[in-house]
Amino acid sequence: MSDHAKPLGGRICTPTFLICLLVVGIALYFAGKRFLYGIGSVTNMNDGFPWGLWIAYDVVVGTAFACGGYVMALMVYILNRGEFHPLVRPALLASMFGYTLAGISVFLDIGRYLNVYNLYLPWQMNFHSVMFEVAMCIGTYIFVLWLEFTPAFVERWQLKNFEKRLNRVIFALIALGVLLPTMHQSSLGTMMLMAGYKLSPLWHTSTLPLLFLLTALFMGFAMVVFEATISSRVYRLGDETSILAQIGRIMSWILAIYLLIRFQNIFMRGEMGTAFSGSFLGNMFLLENLMLLIGLFLLASARYRTNPRLLFIAALAVLIGGSLFRFNTYIIGFDPGTGWKYFPSVGEQMITYGLIAFEIAAYTLFVKVFPVFSASHAADANQ
């Protein structure tokens, strides 16, 4: 794709872009308040819920949304599926911003944020900590993503000499770009194994690392379909239904494997009655899996997944279902006992909305300034 990509061009300061900047401005106010007066001034987090929306959504769910670049690199460069190459750079761009903002969320969430440098001091590292492995992998992966996107900067500014040097090492970056998400996405599940009895048995299982890795895969593919569909409508790009339908077929197999493991695990542990008890937790379990079953039903049929509208609905259902699984594991299904309660404050919510708005605005800016979409797509957008 690097030889056949062009900026879309066009006006940057659209109403949507300006609204996003307004939301970002409000988020910056609350972020400033957090850094000046402490984390308690803007959040409802407490000793029972030491992490809240910033971790549960911005990191745990947000990094799964940002796995589009991971799954596309896996398909194109590892499995040699070259037909998906035009989707690599748009997916990589979304991943780059998604993971970068997840890193910012972690920085916001750390109580003594000025001591974050200790993470990178060898004598301070705890190599037996799952949280350390997640932090190092995510931090390194953010750096790798920006380096992987460097060819777009090189093409934009025509840095021929640097491009030759970059081509000599890009294979190593791609390899890291596949290895690191595989490690930390599964480890996000491992972290909640430590919750023990505090996590509902509907979500506390030894298969959590595998389930988190599988959700990262199918949510990454779903985000590629979601992003490509939205981009094609907003920027008037060419029709990509045929190639997106192929991704939908792959997604259906991963979904089927996930759901088989999920329900077999619940059945074997004797928790099926809890799932259908009519309780709040049971209903949340059913809701997350209902959304995934809807997605699987639509994607398993060639007739449905070749319909652009139904394919988009399927991707949206998968994203909702996967998000609910991760959110349920970290927040809804977690009960620290002794009456602790948590609901995100206005400040927490506004910072999260600001991060989302920033990602939308930055994505819009980059696709118009840098070569992200293929030349044929750019031509269609300018007609």
N, C-alpha and C positions, 0 to 999 in steps of 0.2 A: 504493500500500500504506500510505502514511503515515496515511490516514484510517481504516484498518481493521486496525490491529495492536494487540495487547494483550500484556502480560506473561503468561507461563504460570503464574507463582506456584508455590506448593508449597515443600517443605522444601529448603533449600540444602545443609545439612551431611549429605549422604548418604555411605554408605561409599566410593563411588567418588570423591567430592569430597575426602574426608579422605585417601584413599590418594594422590591427586594432590598434595595439600599436603605429604605426607610426602616424596614424591619431589622436590618443589620445594625442601624444606628441605635435603635431601642435596646437591642441585645448588648451593644457595647456599653451602654449606660449601666446595665445590671452587672456586666462583667467587671467594669471599673469599680462598682460598689463592692463586689465580691473581693477584689484584690486589696481595696483600701480598708474595709471593715471586717473582713473575714468571711469564711464560707457560710457561717450561720446567719449572716445578714440577708442572704438571698435564697437560702434553701430550707427545706423542711426535713433534711436528713438528720438522723439521730443515731444513738448508740445501737439501737435495734436494726436500723436500716442505714448502715454506713455508706452505702451507695444507692443512688436513686436513678432519676431519669437520665442524667448525663452519662452514666455507665450503661444502664439497661437499654436505653434507646441509642444514644449517640455512638456508643462503642459496640455493644453486643449485637444490636440489630443493625446499626449503621454500617459496620464493617461487612456484614453479610450482604447488605445492599451493594456494597462496594466490591463485591467479588466478581463482577463482570470481567474485569481485566484478567483476573486469575483464571477463570474458566476458559476464556478465549485464548489465553496463552497456552493453557493445557491442551486445548483442541488443536490449535494451529501449529504450535512449535513442538509439542510432545507427541501428539497423535497424528501429526502431519495432515490435518484436514484443511488444506489450503483454501477451500471454497469459502471458509469463514473469515479470511484475511481482511476483507473490507470492514468488518465489525470490530477489529482489534483496537484501533486507535480511539474511536468514540468510547468504547468500554473502558479502555485504559484511562482516559481523561476523567470519566465519572469515578473510577476507582481512586485515582490520584487525589481528587478533592474529598471523596468520602473518607478515606483513611487519614488524610491530613487533618480534617475537622474532628475525627475521632481522637487523634493525638491531642488536639487542643482541648477537647472535652476532658481527657485524662488530666491534663495540666490544671484545668479549672477545678477538678474534683479533689486534687491533692491538697490536704490541709496546709502543710508546710511546703508550698510549691517552690520556695527558693532553694530547697534542698534536693530538688529533682536531679541535680548533677551527680548525686551519690549513686544513681543507677548505673552510671558509666565508669565508676571507679572500681577496678578489679578487686581491691581489698574490702569493698563494701557489698560485693555481689553475693547473693545467696543462690547457689546453683541447684539447691534442692527445692526451690520455690517455684510453683506453677505460675504464680503471679509475675515473678521475675521473667520467666520464659515468655509469657504473653507480652509483657511490656517491651522486652528487647526485640522480639519478633516484629511487633507492630511498628516500633520506632525504626527498625532497620528497613522494614517493608515500605514505609513512607518514603525514605531516602531512595530506595530502589525504584519505586514508581516514578518519582520525578526524573531519575536518570533514564528510565525506559521511555519517558515522554520527550527526552532531549532531542531525538531526531526531528520532532516538529519544530523546535526552536532553531535547529540547524538549518532546516529547509526554509524557514521563514526569513532568516537573515543570511542565507547562502554562505554558511561557514564550511567551505569545501574541505579544507585541511583538517578541521576538527571532526568532520563527518567520517573521514577515512580512519582516524584513530578510534572513533567511537565504534565503528563496525568491527574492530578487532576484539572488543570486549563485550559487545552487546549480548553474545550468547551466554556469558556468565550472569549477566543481569536477568536474563529471561529465566535461567535455571533457578536463581534465587527467588524470582517472582512467582515461581510455582512451589518451591519448597517452603518458604516462610508462611504463606497462608495455610498450607496443609498442617503446619505445626501449630500455629496459634489458634486457628479456628477450632481444632479438636480440643486444645487446651482450655478454651473458654468453657467447654463442657466439663472438663476435668476440675476446674475451679469450684463448680457447684457440688461436686462429690463431697467436698469438705463440709458442706452444710449439714450433712447427715439427716437426723430426724427432723430438723427445722424445715427441710424442703419436703413438700407433699410427695408421697410415694407415686403419684401420677407422673412426676417428673424426675424424682430421684432414682436413678438407675445406673448400674455400672456401664451401660451402653451410652451414657451421655456424650463422651468424646466422639464416638462414631456418629451419633445423631446430629451433633453440632457440625461435624464435617459434612455430612450429607445435606443438611439444611443450607450450609454455605454454598454447596455446589448447585442445588436446584434454585436457590434464591439468586445466585449469580447469573444463571441462565435466564431466569425470569426477568431480572433487571435489564439484561441485554435486550430482550424482546420489548419490555416496557419503554426503555429509553429510545430504542430505534423507532418504535411506533410513534411516540410523541414527537421525536425529531423530524420524522418524515412528514408529519402533519404541520408542525409549526414552521419548519423551514422549507416546506414544499419539495422534499427530496423524492427520489424515485421509489417505486414500490419494491419492498424487500420481503414480501410475504413468503416467497418460495424458500429463501434461505432461513428465515425466521421459523418457518414450519419445520425445517430440519432440526433446529435447536429445540423446538417444542417436543419433537419425538424423543430426543435424547433426554430431555427433562422428564418426560413421562416415565421412562425406565428408572431414573433415580428416585422419583416420587414413589413408584411402586415398591422399590426395595426399602425405602425409608418407612412407608406405612406398614409393610409386612413386618419389619423389625419392631416397629413401635407397638403394634397391636399384639403381636406374639409375646413381647416382653410384658405388657400389661396383663395378658391372660395367664402367662406362666407364673407371675408373681401374685396372682389372685386378686388383682385390683380392678377387674372389670366391673364389679359391683359398685365400687367407688366412682368409676367413670359415669355410670348411669344412675347414680343415686339422686340426681336432681339438685345437688348442692351447688354452690357458686363455683367451687373448684372443678367439680365434675362437669358443669356446663362450659367452663372455659376450656377444659380439655376437649370436649366434644366440638366446640366452635372452631378451635384451631385445626382439628383434623377434618371437620366438615369442609372448610375452605380448601384444604389440600386435596380432598376427595373430589371436589368440584373441578379443581384444576386438572387432576388426573383424568377425570371423565372427559373433559374437553380435549385434552392433549392426546389421549389414547386413540381418538378417532381421526383418521386422515381427513375426513370431510370437515370436521370442526376446526382442526388446527390450520387448515389452509384458508379458513375464513378470517380475514384480518381482524374483524371485530371480536369474534369468539376467541381468537388467539390472544388478543389483548386482555380480554376478560379473564382468561385462564391464567395469564401471567400475573395479573393483579390479585387473583384469588390465591395464587401460590405465595406471592409476597406477603399478603395479609396473614395467611396460615403460618408461614415460617416465622414471621415477626411475632405472632402470638405465642408460638412455642418458646421462643427465646425470652420474650418478656414475661411469660408465665413462669419460666424457670428461675429468673432472677428477681422478680418482684411479686407477682400474684401468688405463686405457689410457695413463697418463702414466708415462714412465720417464726420470728425470733422469740416469741413467747413474752410473758410478763406484760402484756398489754401494749406493746409497741405498735404504732400505726404510722403509715406514711402515705402522703399524697403530694405530688410535686407542687411547689409554690409558683406564683406568677413569675417570679424572677427566673426560676429554673426553666419554666416553659418558654419564656421569651428568649432566653439564651439558646435553647434548642431550636426554636423557630428561626432565630437569627442565623444559626449555623446552616440550616436547610436553605434559607433565603440566599446566603452567601454562596452556597454551592450552585444554586440555580443561576445567579448572576454571573459567577465566574465561568461556569460552563458556557453560558451565552456569549460572554466576551471572548473566550478562547476559540470557539468554533468559528467566530467571525473574523478573528485576527490571525489564527494559526491554521495550518493545513491539517485538518482532522478528518473530514469526510472525503471520500474519493472524488476525483475530478468530475465524474459524471454527475454525482450528487450536487456538487457545487454549481455545475452548469444548470441543473434543474432548478436550483434555488434562485438563481439570478434571472430566470426567464420571466 
